[in-house]
Amino acid sequence: MMIDLDRHRRGLGRRLLRHAEETLLARYASIRLESFADNAAANSFYEACGWRHGDRLEGEGPTKVE
């Protein structure tokens, strides 16, 4: 999920994330979000939206966090 940089700070990301959460939680008992570990801006955004850090996901490519 990404919002163009020139559209940041307008609430669009929160609305899009909330819609995705509501849509998925209507169908599944739990959902998981993954982000790149080094993407401090995205991780801060998700934390501000109520998500919390989980495990580091090691594998091929950049490290992700759950």
C-alpha angles and dihedrals in degrees: 000000000000137000119205111262092240089058097050122122094032099101094253094119092051091049092048092047092047090051091050091048093049093046094049096041090053087064105028132046092225138009133203129213123205126197135170109270092227095051097098094170094054093043091051090049093051091047090051087053092055102266119130132208118265133173127335110248110218120193143100113342129007118353114261132199128217 
